Amino acid sequence: MPNALDQLTTTLGAPPPPEFATLTPDELARLDAYVRAALDTRRAALDGAVNSGMRLIPRLARPAVKKVLGL
C-alpha cells in the first residue's frame, strides 16, 4: 500500500507543500479523501454544464462540436 503522502501527491498531480509532511497518515488520508470528493464534485458539475450547453447547439452540429471539444 502506498504511503499516504505519496497517495496525496498522486491525487493532487503535484507535490504538496512541505508542511504536509508533518501531518499524520490518518490526516493525510482524510485530506486525500476530501480532495478526491472535491474533484469528483467539480467533474460532475462540469459534465452537467457541458450537457446543458450541448442542448443549445443544433442536433446535427453536435457530433462536430463534440469532436472539436474532444468529447
Secondary structure, DSSP 8 states (H G I E B T S, - for coil): ---HHHHHHHHHTS---GGGGGS-HHHHHHHHHHHHHHHHHHHHHHHHHHHHHHTTS-GGGHHHHHHHHT-
